[in-house]
Amino acid sequence: MEAEIRGILSEHARLPVDMGDLDNEADLYQAGMTSHASVSVMLALEDAFDIEFPESMLRKSTFESVSAISGALSSLVGAPAE
Amino acid sequence: MDETFGALRVGTDLVPVEHVAESVARFGDRYIGRVYTAHEVSCCQGTPSVVAAGLAARFAAKEATIKVLRPVGHQPDWRSIEIRRDPAGWCAVHLTDGAAEMAREQGISNLAVSFTHEAGMAAAVVVAMCDDPSTTTRRSNSDGG
């Protein structure tokens, strides 16, 4: 999952640094990801993992690092169907 | 005698029009529908470059408004910050749902917005009055101010 997240971030986060230089806990906003880029990241993640982020998860913290995104996706992908 | 003045809050943002154009091209209606209201979309009609410039200006205005609202944790839905165009030509910020609630909680009122786009960039500034006691400025007549 982390490799796919990193691929999406490389394509959509518009970071001025290489994703390979950032560890999983690195703050993506501090690394240069803008609010607009985070929208594209969110939509690309939804496409890739066939999920939709609920409004309750639309926090900066949800997308602030590879680990945070991975945790959010795990909770959505693994969530039981209602 | 003390006078209590409401604090001013200012937010600003800058968005490359090209980034918005690419999001529209890549994600289409999903991108537009998650970020912009029907009114905002209706205000941004024309060629793809004109649409992208209008949407970029509105995104900058929304982000500038968020900087004024200073959310802690939860971000308001982008669509709860609507940039409304008056028939006379100027625009205003209209808050609903989560954004309106944040504004009420912090005593924020009288939001004013100005935005522009030129040379591939869109910029916006939002100014608001805030009556939150924790952020107001108290000035005494005796302080010479």
gemmi code that builds the backbone of each chain (N, CA, C; Angstrom):
import gemmi

chains = {
    "A": [
        ("MET", (0.827, -1.214, 0.000), (0.000, 0.000, 0.000), (0.865, 1.270, 0.000)),
        ("GLU", (1.976, 1.209, 0.772), (2.811, 2.417, 0.870), (3.448, 2.779, -0.467)),
        ("ALA", (3.806, 1.751, -1.248), (4.420, 2.031, -2.548), (3.415, 2.740, -3.463)),
        ("GLU", (2.166, 2.305, -3.406), (1.134, 2.925, -4.243), (0.865, 4.367, -3.771)),
        ("ILE", (0.842, 4.541, -2.462), (0.650, 5.900, -1.914), (1.784, 6.809, -2.370)),
        ("ARG", (2.997, 6.297, -2.288), (4.151, 7.104, -2.708), (4.080, 7.454, -4.194)),
        ("GLY", (3.605, 6.512, -4.998), (3.453, 6.781, -6.420), (2.444, 7.896, -6.677)),
        ("ILE", (1.343, 7.842, -5.944), (0.304, 8.876, -6.095), (0.841, 10.236, -5.630)),
        ("LEU", (1.567, 10.227, -4.525), (2.138, 11.484, -4.032), (3.147, 12.056, -5.039)),
        ("SER", (3.938, 11.181, -5.628), (4.916, 11.654, -6.624), (4.221, 12.328, -7.797)),
        ("GLU", (3.050, 11.783, -8.162), (2.348, 12.301, -9.339), (1.497, 13.529, -9.029)),
        ("HIS", (0.920, 13.581, -7.829), (-0.109, 14.610, -7.578), (0.224, 15.626, -6.479)),
        ("ALA", (1.183, 15.319, -5.599), (1.423, 16.222, -4.467), (2.256, 17.444, -4.842)),
        ("ARG", (2.887, 17.404, -6.010), (3.678, 18.536, -6.501), (4.737, 18.978, -5.491)),
        ("LEU", (5.394, 18.001, -4.916), (6.423, 18.328, -3.931), (7.711, 18.761, -4.632)),
        ("PRO", (8.387, 19.734, -4.058), (9.653, 20.168, -4.652), (10.815, 19.228, -4.336)),
        ("VAL", (10.520, 18.158, -3.603), (11.563, 17.178, -3.272), (11.115, 15.809, -3.782)),
        ("ASP", (12.076, 14.912, -3.935), (11.762, 13.555, -4.380), (11.134, 12.779, -3.226)),
        ("MET", (10.086, 12.022, -3.527), (9.443, 11.241, -2.469), (10.428, 10.277, -1.802)),
        ("GLY", (11.437, 9.860, -2.574), (12.432, 8.953, -2.010), (13.243, 9.583, -0.891)),
        ("ASP", (13.223, 10.905, -0.841), (13.976, 11.603, 0.218), (13.134, 11.805, 1.473)),
        ("LEU", (11.871, 11.393, 1.431), (10.983, 11.593, 2.584), (10.637, 10.248, 3.212)),
        ("ASP", (10.768, 10.191, 4.525), (10.368, 8.937, 5.177), (8.855, 8.935, 5.404)),
        ("ASN", (8.355, 7.846, 5.911), (6.893, 7.694, 6.035), (6.257, 8.671, 7.011)),
        ("GLU", (7.052, 9.201, 7.918), (6.508, 10.126, 8.921), (6.707, 11.591, 8.519)),
        ("ALA", (7.382, 11.831, 7.435), (7.680, 13.223, 7.038), (6.397, 13.999, 6.780)),
        ("ASP", (6.373, 15.247, 7.245), (5.193, 16.111, 7.074), (5.142, 16.620, 5.630)),
        ("LEU", (4.135, 16.164, 4.905), (4.047, 16.502, 3.485), (3.731, 17.983, 3.267)),
        ("TYR", (2.987, 18.583, 4.187), (2.681, 20.017, 4.046), (3.959, 20.833, 4.244)),
        ("GLN", (4.753, 20.419, 5.239), (6.019, 21.124, 5.448), (6.956, 20.901, 4.268)),
        ("ALA", (6.787, 19.767, 3.598), (7.637, 19.471, 2.440), (7.195, 20.236, 1.206)),
        ("GLY", (6.019, 20.885, 1.286), (5.609, 21.736, 0.171), (4.276, 21.406, -0.471)),
        ("MET", (3.543, 20.431, 0.075), (2.241, 20.101, -0.517), (1.231, 21.191, -0.166)),
        ("THR", (0.550, 21.722, -1.179), (-0.446, 22.767, -0.947), (-1.818, 22.147, -0.703)),
        ("SER", (-2.746, 22.987, -0.260), (-4.110, 22.514, -0.050), (-4.708, 22.009, -1.359)),
        ("HIS", (-4.440, 22.735, -2.437), (-5.000, 22.293, -3.720), (-4.410, 20.957, -4.147)),
        ("ALA", (-3.125, 20.782, -3.949), (-2.506, 19.500, -4.291), (-3.089, 18.375, -3.447)),
        ("SER", (-3.426, 18.676, -2.200), (-3.973, 17.627, -1.334), (-5.346, 17.160, -1.831)),
        ("VAL", (-6.083, 18.049, -2.503), (-7.363, 17.638, -3.099), (-7.106, 16.624, -4.213)),
        ("SER", (-6.116, 16.909, -5.054), (-5.786, 15.974, -6.136), (-5.290, 14.646, -5.572)),
        ("VAL", (-4.491, 14.720, -4.511), (-4.021, 13.490, -3.863), (-5.213, 12.680, -3.353)),
        ("MET", (-6.145, 13.361, -2.706), (-7.332, 12.671, -2.175), (-8.105, 11.975, -3.300)),
        ("LEU", (-8.337, 12.688, -4.399), (-9.109, 12.107, -5.507), (-8.359, 10.946, -6.160)),
        ("ALA", (-7.043, 11.073, -6.278), (-6.247, 9.992, -6.869), (-6.246, 8.764, -5.955)),
        ("LEU", (-6.203, 8.984, -4.660), (-6.279, 7.857, -3.715), (-7.639, 7.162, -3.815)),
        ("GLU", (-8.693, 7.973, -3.950), (-10.029, 7.381, -4.083), (-10.111, 6.523, -5.344)),
        ("ASP", (-9.512, 7.005, -6.431), (-9.515, 6.230, -7.675), (-8.735, 4.924, -7.499)),
        ("ALA", (-7.556, 5.043, -6.906), (-6.664, 3.889, -6.820), (-7.189, 2.807, -5.885)),
        ("PHE", (-7.834, 3.213, -4.807), (-8.263, 2.246, -3.790), (-9.777, 2.029, -3.790)),
        ("ASP", (-10.466, 2.654, -4.734), (-11.910, 2.489, -4.880), (-12.635, 2.767, -3.554)),
        ("ILE", (-12.309, 3.903, -2.991), (-12.954, 4.325, -1.736), (-13.362, 5.781, -1.881)),
        ("GLU", (-14.094, 6.287, -0.890), (-14.393, 7.721, -0.855), (-14.147, 8.215, 0.564)),
        ("PHE", (-13.339, 9.241, 0.682), (-13.070, 9.804, 2.009), (-14.318, 10.506, 2.523)),
        ("PRO", (-14.815, 10.082, 3.679), (-15.972, 10.786, 4.252), (-15.549, 12.153, 4.768)),
        ("GLU", (-16.523, 13.035, 4.935), (-16.206, 14.394, 5.375), (-15.467, 14.393, 6.715)),
        ("SER", (-15.791, 13.397, 7.556), (-15.157, 13.349, 8.877), (-13.642, 13.130, 8.778)),
        ("MET", (-13.174, 12.643, 7.630), (-11.730, 12.408, 7.481), (-11.041, 13.526, 6.710)),
        ("LEU", (-11.799, 14.537, 6.350), (-11.193, 15.642, 5.596), (-10.501, 16.597, 6.551)),
        ("ARG", (-9.413, 16.131, 7.083), (-8.561, 16.913, 7.976), (-7.183, 16.975, 7.355)),
        ("LYS", (-6.475, 18.047, 7.671), (-5.096, 18.124, 7.185), (-4.299, 16.915, 7.656)),
        ("SER", (-4.592, 16.462, 8.894), (-3.818, 15.372, 9.469), (-3.991, 14.076, 8.685)),
        ("THR", (-5.116, 13.917, 7.980), (-5.343, 12.682, 7.215), (-4.306, 12.521, 6.113)),
        ("PHE", (-3.852, 13.646, 5.557), (-2.970, 13.594, 4.384), (-1.568, 14.139, 4.697)),
        ("GLU", (-1.223, 14.220, 5.976), (0.020, 14.930, 6.311), (1.275, 14.073, 6.152)),
        ("SER", (1.126, 12.754, 6.020), (2.305, 11.901, 5.842), (1.888, 10.595, 5.176)),
        ("VAL", (2.872, 9.867, 4.695), (2.589, 8.554, 4.105), (1.927, 7.659, 5.149)),
        ("SER", (2.439, 7.702, 6.365), (1.867, 6.859, 7.425), (0.427, 7.245, 7.734)),
        ("ALA", (0.156, 8.541, 7.774), (-1.201, 9.001, 8.073), (-2.168, 8.568, 6.965)),
        ("ILE", (-1.740, 8.708, 5.719), (-2.590, 8.289, 4.591), (-2.817, 6.783, 4.650)),
        ("SER", (-1.750, 6.043, 4.936), (-1.867, 4.588, 5.011), (-2.861, 4.182, 6.094)),
        ("GLY", (-2.791, 4.860, 7.232), (-3.721, 4.560, 8.324), (-5.159, 4.869, 7.950)),
        ("ALA", (-5.344, 5.998, 7.275), (-6.698, 6.381, 6.865), (-7.261, 5.388, 5.854)),
        ("LEU", (-6.417, 5.002, 4.895), (-6.879, 4.047, 3.879), (-7.197, 2.695, 4.504)),
        ("SER", (-6.364, 2.275, 5.443), (-6.608, 0.983, 6.091), (-7.958, 0.970, 6.783)),
        ("SER", (-8.307, 2.088, 7.411), (-9.589, 2.138, 8.114), (-10.760, 2.141, 7.131)),
        ("LEU", (-10.544, 2.688, 5.926), (-11.623, 2.718, 4.933), (-11.719, 1.406, 4.158)),
        ("VAL", (-10.556, 0.893, 3.753), (-10.557, -0.349, 2.970), (-11.033, -1.509, 3.837)),
        ("GLY", (-10.636, -1.466, 5.103), (-10.991, -2.568, 5.992), (-12.311, -2.387, 6.694)),
        ("ALA", (-12.973, -1.240, 6.438), (-14.237, -0.974, 7.129), (-15.316, -1.927, 6.633)),
        ("PRO", (-16.103, -2.495, 7.552), (-17.176, -3.389, 7.118), (-18.235, -2.620, 6.345)),
        ("ALA", (-18.809, -3.269, 5.349), (-19.870, -2.639, 4.563), (-21.089, -2.403, 5.420)),
        ("GLU", (-21.731, -1.228, 5.216), (-22.924, -0.907, 6.013), (-24.163, -1.466, 5.355)),
    ],
    "B": [
        ("MET", (-11.207, 54.883, 30.720), (-12.244, 54.078, 30.106), (-11.633, 53.208, 28.998)),
        ("ASP", (-11.943, 51.916, 29.041), (-11.420, 50.997, 28.039), (-12.401, 50.845, 26.885)),
        ("GLU", (-11.850, 50.633, 25.746), (-12.672, 50.301, 24.582), (-12.179, 48.967, 24.039)),
        ("THR", (-13.099, 48.090, 23.699), (-12.697, 46.809, 23.134), (-12.988, 46.814, 21.638)),
        ("PHE", (-11.955, 46.552, 20.880), (-12.086, 46.551, 19.428), (-12.054, 45.121, 18.916)),
        ("GLY", (-12.963, 44.791, 18.018), (-12.899, 43.487, 17.394), (-11.610, 43.363, 16.604)),
        ("ALA", (-11.022, 42.150, 16.629), (-9.769, 41.946, 15.908), (-10.047, 41.722, 14.425)),
        ("LEU", (-9.130, 42.143, 13.631), (-9.197, 41.859, 12.203), (-8.431, 40.576, 11.928)),
        ("ARG", (-8.968, 39.775, 11.060), (-8.225, 38.609, 10.575), (-8.079, 38.736, 9.067)),
        ("VAL", (-6.921, 38.321, 8.582), (-6.646, 38.387, 7.151), (-6.126, 37.039, 6.681)),
        ("GLY", (-6.625, 36.579, 5.557), (-6.108, 35.361, 4.936), (-5.793, 35.638, 3.481)),
        ("THR", (-4.781, 34.976, 2.969), (-4.427, 35.165, 1.565), (-3.991, 33.838, 0.976)),
        ("ASP", (-4.105, 33.701, -0.330), (-3.652, 32.466, -0.976), (-3.354, 32.715, -2.448)),
        ("LEU", (-2.503, 31.877, -2.978), (-2.053, 31.993, -4.365), (-2.133, 30.608, -4.997)),
        ("VAL", (-2.787, 30.499, -6.150), (-2.977, 29.194, -6.804), (-2.568, 29.291, -8.276)),
        ("PRO", (-1.681, 28.407, -8.718), (-1.365, 28.384, -10.157), (-2.582, 27.889, -10.953)),
        ("VAL", (-2.986, 28.645, -11.946), (-4.160, 28.276, -12.749), (-3.941, 26.914, -13.416)),
        ("GLU", (-2.714, 26.651, -13.818), (-2.397, 25.385, -14.485), (-2.716, 24.177, -13.593)),
        ("HIS", (-2.504, 24.323, -12.301), (-2.785, 23.202, -11.395), (-4.276, 22.879, -11.390)),
        ("VAL", (-5.092, 23.918, -11.404), (-6.545, 23.706, -11.431), (-6.953, 23.100, -12.776)),
        ("ALA", (-6.373, 23.612, -13.865), (-6.698, 23.077, -15.194), (-6.363, 21.591, -15.262)),
        ("GLU", (-5.250, 21.210, -14.676), (-4.853, 19.796, -14.701), (-5.782, 18.939, -13.847)),
        ("SER", (-6.240, 19.477, -12.722), (-7.174, 18.724, -11.879), (-8.514, 18.540, -12.587)),
        ("VAL", (-8.946, 19.587, -13.291), (-10.202, 19.484, -14.059), (-10.041, 18.433, -15.146)),
        ("ALA", (-8.896, 18.467, -15.844), (-8.675, 17.506, -16.929), (-8.561, 16.081, -16.394)),
        ("ARG", (-7.912, 15.918, -15.251), (-7.654, 14.575, -14.711), (-8.874, 13.994, -13.995)),
        ("PHE", (-9.557, 14.814, -13.189), (-10.634, 14.283, -12.338), (-12.031, 14.768, -12.744)),
        ("GLY", (-12.102, 15.755, -13.620), (-13.383, 16.190, -14.172), (-14.401, 16.604, -13.119)),
        ("ASP", (-15.615, 16.086, -13.295), (-16.718, 16.492, -12.426), (-16.509, 16.081, -10.969)),
        ("ARG", (-15.715, 15.009, -10.737), (-15.461, 14.621, -9.331), (-14.706, 15.728, -8.621)),
        ("TYR", (-13.709, 16.294, -9.277), (-12.951, 17.400, -8.689), (-13.860, 18.611, -8.502)),
        ("ILE", (-14.560, 18.967, -9.548), (-15.407, 20.169, -9.478), (-16.483, 20.000, -8.416)),
        ("GLY", (-17.111, 18.830, -8.395), (-18.211, 18.599, -7.460), (-17.794, 18.535, -6.004)),
        ("ARG", (-16.539, 18.167, -5.737), (-16.078, 18.080, -4.348), (-15.632, 19.426, -3.798)),
        ("VAL", (-15.359, 20.369, -4.696), (-14.737, 21.629, -4.251), (-15.651, 22.835, -4.439)),
        ("TYR", (-16.396, 22.867, -5.540), (-17.115, 24.094, -5.915), (-18.628, 23.887, -5.863)),
        ("THR", (-19.345, 24.958, -5.565), (-20.807, 24.898, -5.563), (-21.335, 25.110, -6.988)),
        ("ALA", (-22.606, 24.803, -7.151), (-23.221, 24.988, -8.472), (-23.161, 26.452, -8.899)),
        ("HIS", (-23.349, 27.357, -7.931), (-23.276, 28.787, -8.264), (-21.875, 29.150, -8.754)),
        ("GLU", (-20.861, 28.646, -8.061), (-19.485, 28.968, -8.461), (-19.191, 28.438, -9.865)),
        ("VAL", (-19.657, 27.230, -10.130), (-19.428, 26.658, -11.455), (-20.144, 27.491, -12.523)),
        ("SER", (-21.350, 27.955, -12.186), (-22.108, 28.751, -13.160), (-21.420, 30.080, -13.462)),
        ("CYS", (-20.598, 30.542, -12.526), (-19.873, 31.805, -12.732), (-18.597, 31.608, -13.556)),
        ("CYS", (-18.212, 30.359, -13.773), (-16.948, 30.068, -14.462), (-17.242, 29.312, -15.757)),
        ("GLN", (-17.723, 30.015, -16.722), (-18.059, 29.404, -18.014), (-17.172, 29.997, -19.107)),
        ("GLY", (-16.941, 29.207, -20.151), (-16.147, 29.695, -21.274), (-15.159, 28.658, -21.739)),
        ("THR", (-14.062, 29.116, -22.276), (-13.028, 28.186, -22.735), (-12.398, 27.507, -21.520)),
        ("PRO", (-11.742, 26.360, -21.720), (-11.108, 25.677, -20.573), (-10.165, 26.580, -19.781)),
        ("SER", (-9.443, 27.449, -20.454), (-8.508, 28.313, -19.720), (-9.250, 29.358, -18.896)),
        ("VAL", (-10.377, 29.851, -19.424), (-11.181, 30.822, -18.666), (-11.814, 30.140, -17.461)),
        ("VAL", (-12.322, 28.928, -17.665), (-12.916, 28.170, -16.557), (-11.875, 27.918, -15.477)),
        ("ALA", (-10.693, 27.475, -15.888), (-9.648, 27.161, -14.906), (-9.233, 28.408, -14.121)),
        ("ALA", (-9.133, 29.546, -14.800), (-8.738, 30.776, -14.107), (-9.797, 31.175, -13.079)),
        ("GLY", (-11.075, 31.070, -13.463), (-12.146, 31.413, -12.525), (-12.187, 30.477, -11.333)),
        ("LEU", (-12.026, 29.184, -11.587), (-12.035, 28.213, -10.490), (-10.809, 28.406, -9.585)),
        ("ALA", (-9.667, 28.701, -10.192), (-8.449, 28.905, -9.391), (-8.610, 30.109, -8.467)),
        ("ALA", (-9.216, 31.171, -8.975), (-9.439, 32.354, -8.145), (-10.363, 32.011, -6.978)),
        ("ARG", (-11.378, 31.218, -7.261), (-12.323, 30.836, -6.197), (-11.671, 29.885, -5.203)),
        ("PHE", (-10.800, 28.985, -5.688), (-10.099, 28.110, -4.748), (-9.204, 28.951, -3.831)),
        ("ALA", (-8.510, 29.912, -4.410), (-7.658, 30.783, -3.597), (-8.498, 31.515, -2.547)),
        ("ALA", (-9.700, 31.954, -2.939), (-10.571, 32.656, -1.988), (-11.045, 31.722, -0.882)),
        ("LYS", (-11.334, 30.472, -1.227), (-11.751, 29.495, -0.210), (-10.605, 29.234, 0.776)),
        ("GLU", (-9.399, 29.045, 0.245), (-8.261, 28.769, 1.117), (-7.939, 30.001, 1.978)),
        ("ALA", (-8.075, 31.181, 1.416), (-7.861, 32.404, 2.204), (-8.901, 32.487, 3.328)),
        ("THR", (-10.118, 32.056, 3.041), (-11.165, 32.049, 4.075), (-10.826, 31.044, 5.167)),
        ("ILE", (-10.310, 29.887, 4.786), (-9.916, 28.888, 5.786), (-8.828, 29.456, 6.694)),
        ("LYS", (-7.917, 30.221, 6.120), (-6.868, 30.832, 6.942), (-7.470, 31.822, 7.936)),
        ("VAL", (-8.578, 32.448, 7.560), (-9.273, 33.347, 8.481), (-10.006, 32.545, 9.563)),
        ("LEU", (-10.574, 31.407, 9.169), (-11.346, 30.599, 10.121), (-10.437, 29.834, 11.097)),
        ("ARG", (-9.199, 29.616, 10.698), (-8.215, 28.934, 11.554), (-8.760, 27.634, 12.140)),
        ("PRO", (-9.152, 26.698, 11.305), (-9.717, 25.450, 11.846), (-8.665, 24.649, 12.604)),
        ("VAL", (-9.101, 24.039, 13.667), (-8.238, 23.150, 14.439), (-8.724, 21.730, 14.176)),
        ("GLY", (-7.920, 20.959, 13.483), (-8.316, 19.586, 13.157), (-9.189, 19.535, 11.934)),
        ("HIS", (-10.484, 19.469, 12.149), (-11.414, 19.259, 11.046), (-11.440, 20.453, 10.092)),
        ("GLN", (-11.345, 20.153, 8.807), (-11.430, 21.192, 7.780), (-12.877, 21.325, 7.329)),
        ("PRO", (-13.376, 22.519, 7.164), (-14.730, 22.633, 6.612), (-14.767, 22.139, 5.171)),
        ("ASP", (-15.910, 21.612, 4.794), (-16.121, 21.200, 3.401), (-15.852, 22.411, 2.496)),
        ("TRP", (-15.104, 22.183, 1.413), (-14.806, 23.294, 0.504), (-16.091, 23.980, 0.052)),
        ("ARG", (-17.143, 23.202, -0.119), (-18.391, 23.771, -0.647), (-19.155, 24.582, 0.396)),
        ("SER", (-18.745, 24.475, 1.663), (-19.401, 25.291, 2.685), (-18.842, 26.717, 2.710)),
        ("ILE", (-17.844, 26.958, 1.862), (-17.330, 28.323, 1.646), (-17.641, 28.664, 0.189)),
        ("GLU", (-18.673, 29.446, 0.005), (-19.095, 29.766, -1.361), (-18.728, 31.206, -1.701)),
        ("ILE", (-18.143, 31.376, -2.879), (-17.832, 32.719, -3.371), (-18.977, 33.123, -4.295)),
        ("ARG", (-19.786, 34.038, -3.809), (-20.981, 34.448, -4.553), (-20.710, 35.733, -5.325)),
        ("ARG", (-21.113, 35.708, -6.561), (-20.942, 36.909, -7.379), (-22.236, 37.709, -7.382)),
        ("ASP", (-22.106, 38.959, -7.011), (-23.245, 39.870, -7.054), (-23.504, 40.250, -8.514)),
        ("PRO", (-24.782, 40.417, -8.878), (-25.078, 40.828, -10.263), (-24.327, 42.092, -10.671)),
        ("ALA", (-23.984, 42.933, -9.696), (-23.270, 44.175, -10.023), (-21.794, 43.934, -10.321)),
        ("GLY", (-21.302, 42.705, -10.008), (-19.936, 42.396, -10.409), (-18.996, 41.982, -9.301)),
        ("TRP", (-19.226, 42.483, -8.081), (-18.296, 42.123, -7.007), (-18.664, 40.761, -6.422)),
        ("CYS", (-17.785, 40.234, -5.589), (-18.016, 38.919, -4.989), (-18.020, 39.014, -3.472)),
        ("ALA", (-18.673, 38.056, -2.842), (-18.739, 37.989, -1.384), (-18.582, 36.543, -0.954)),
        ("VAL", (-18.157, 36.364, 0.315), (-18.019, 35.021, 0.884), (-19.311, 34.670, 1.598)),
        ("HIS", (-19.874, 33.537, 1.249), (-21.095, 33.061, 1.918), (-20.777, 31.718, 2.566)),
        ("LEU", (-20.923, 31.657, 3.887), (-20.583, 30.433, 4.619), (-21.840, 29.649, 4.967)),
        ("THR", (-21.734, 28.329, 4.867), (-22.817, 27.447, 5.285), (-22.220, 26.299, 6.098)),
        ("ASP", (-23.086, 25.522, 6.714), (-22.700, 24.271, 7.388), (-21.477, 24.448, 8.304)),
        ("GLY", (-20.454, 23.596, 8.107), (-19.309, 23.591, 9.021), (-18.552, 24.900, 9.055)),
        ("ALA", (-18.408, 25.537, 7.914), (-17.680, 26.810, 7.871), (-18.455, 27.889, 8.618)),
        ("ALA", (-19.769, 27.901, 8.446), (-20.589, 28.890, 9.146), (-20.523, 28.659, 10.655)),
        ("GLU", (-20.507, 27.389, 11.046), (-20.431, 27.078, 12.476), (-19.100, 27.542, 13.068)),
        ("MET", (-18.016, 27.300, 12.336), (-16.699, 27.764, 12.811), (-16.693, 29.279, 12.969)),
        ("ALA", (-17.265, 29.976, 12.020), (-17.302, 31.434, 12.079), (-18.105, 31.906, 13.290)),
        ("ARG", (-19.251, 31.260, 13.523), (-20.089, 31.636, 14.674), (-19.342, 31.423, 15.972)),
        ("GLU", (-18.672, 30.256, 16.090), (-17.955, 29.928, 17.327), (-16.869, 30.948, 17.649)),
        ("GLN", (-16.295, 31.530, 16.607), (-15.181, 32.462, 16.825), (-15.606, 33.925, 16.706)),
        ("GLY", (-16.899, 34.144, 16.571), (-17.384, 35.517, 16.472), (-16.938, 36.219, 15.208)),
        ("ILE", (-16.744, 35.454, 14.151), (-16.283, 36.048, 12.887), (-17.479, 36.505, 12.071)),
        ("SER", (-17.404, 37.738, 11.606), (-18.490, 38.279, 10.801), (-17.905, 39.207, 9.751)),
        ("ASN", (-18.756, 39.675, 8.897), (-18.362, 40.681, 7.905), (-17.122, 40.293, 7.109)),
        ("LEU", (-17.192, 39.125, 6.499), (-16.085, 38.702, 5.634), (-16.106, 39.489, 4.323)),
        ("ALA", (-14.942, 39.879, 3.881), (-14.827, 40.557, 2.588), (-13.735, 39.872, 1.778)),
        ("VAL", (-13.963, 39.737, 0.495), (-13.010, 39.024, -0.354), (-12.660, 39.839, -1.591)),
        ("SER", (-11.448, 39.684, -2.024), (-11.034, 40.229, -3.315), (-10.114, 39.206, -3.960)),
        ("PHE", (-10.322, 38.939, -5.232), (-9.410, 38.011, -5.914), (-9.130, 38.472, -7.332)),
        ("THR", (-8.067, 37.908, -7.883), (-7.653, 38.286, -9.232), (-6.902, 37.127, -9.858)),
        ("HIS", (-6.757, 37.141, -11.169), (-5.883, 36.175, -11.836), (-5.183, 36.861, -12.994)),
        ("GLU", (-3.912, 36.565, -13.081), (-3.076, 37.221, -14.095), (-1.804, 36.394, -14.254)),
        ("ALA", (-1.333, 36.291, -15.462), (-0.057, 35.626, -15.733), (-0.001, 34.214, -15.153)),
        ("GLY", (-1.128, 33.506, -15.253), (-1.118, 32.111, -14.838), (-1.279, 31.867, -13.352)),
        ("MET", (-1.463, 32.929, -12.582), (-1.644, 32.768, -11.137), (-2.966, 33.412, -10.705)),
        ("ALA", (-3.608, 32.808, -9.713), (-4.813, 33.382, -9.119), (-4.510, 33.684, -7.653)),
        ("ALA", (-4.939, 34.842, -7.201), (-4.662, 35.258, -5.829), (-5.940, 35.779, -5.183)),
        ("ALA", (-6.044, 35.595, -3.868), (-7.219, 36.089, -3.147), (-6.805, 36.577, -1.772)),
        ("VAL", (-7.552, 37.559, -1.294), (-7.390, 38.072, 0.068), (-8.772, 38.112, 0.709)),
        ("VAL", (-8.861, 37.626, 1.954), (-10.105, 37.678, 2.713), (-9.829, 38.403, 4.029)),
        ("VAL", (-10.688, 39.337, 4.363), (-10.585, 40.075, 5.624), (-11.876, 39.860, 6.396)),
        ("ALA", (-11.758, 39.708, 7.723), (-12.955, 39.486, 8.529), (-12.803, 40.166, 9.880)),
        ("MET", (-13.937, 40.535, 10.433), (-13.967, 41.019, 11.810), (-14.172, 39.828, 12.728)),
        ("CYS", (-13.484, 39.831, 13.864), (-13.581, 38.732, 14.816), (-13.837, 39.296, 16.203)),
        ("ASP", (-14.948, 38.859, 16.817), (-15.297, 39.341, 18.149), (-14.879, 38.387, 19.244)),
        ("ASP", (-14.132, 37.351, 18.884), (-13.679, 36.380, 19.878), (-12.848, 37.108, 20.937)),
        ("PRO", (-13.244, 37.035, 22.212), (-12.507, 37.752, 23.264), (-11.034, 37.379, 23.317)),
        ("SER", (-10.702, 36.137, 22.910), (-9.303, 35.714, 23.012), (-8.435, 36.359, 21.940)),
        ("THR", (-9.073, 36.965, 20.945), (-8.275, 37.558, 19.871), (-8.577, 39.024, 19.647)),
        ("THR", (-9.403, 39.602, 20.524), (-9.678, 41.019, 20.367), (-8.537, 41.850, 20.933)),
        ("THR", (-8.479, 43.070, 20.507), (-7.436, 43.984, 20.959), (-8.057, 45.000, 21.905)),
        ("ARG", (-7.571, 45.044, 23.145), (-8.095, 46.010, 24.102), (-7.164, 47.209, 24.145)),
        ("ARG", (-7.725, 48.367, 24.010), (-6.910, 49.577, 23.996), (-7.500, 50.573, 24.978)),
        ("SER", (-6.671, 51.151, 25.790), (-7.111, 52.110, 26.779), (-6.868, 53.517, 26.280)),
        ("ASN", (-7.749, 54.436, 26.703), (-7.554, 55.835, 26.334), (-6.276, 56.377, 26.937)),
        ("SER", (-5.826, 55.740, 28.025), (-4.651, 56.248, 28.717), (-3.339, 55.758, 28.099)),
        ("ASP", (-3.422, 54.860, 27.108), (-2.169, 54.333, 26.562), (-1.674, 55.187, 25.397)),
        ("GLY", (-2.369, 56.260, 25.163), (-1.899, 57.160, 24.122), (-2.249, 56.702, 22.721)),
        ("GLY", (-2.977, 55.588, 22.608), (-3.260, 55.041, 21.291), (-4.380, 55.737, 20.586)),
    ],
}
model = gemmi.Model(1)
for chain_id, residues in chains.items():
    chain = gemmi.Chain(chain_id)
    for i, (resn, *xyz) in enumerate(residues, 1):
        res = gemmi.Residue()
        res.name, res.seqid = resn, gemmi.SeqId(i, " ")
        for name, pos in zip(("N", "CA", "C"), xyz):
            atom = gemmi.Atom()
            atom.name, atom.element = name, gemmi.Element(name[0])
            atom.pos, atom.b_iso = gemmi.Position(*pos), 0.0
            res.add_atom(atom)
        chain.add_residue(res)
    model.add_chain(chain)
structure = gemmi.Structure()
structure.add_model(model)
structure.setup_entities()
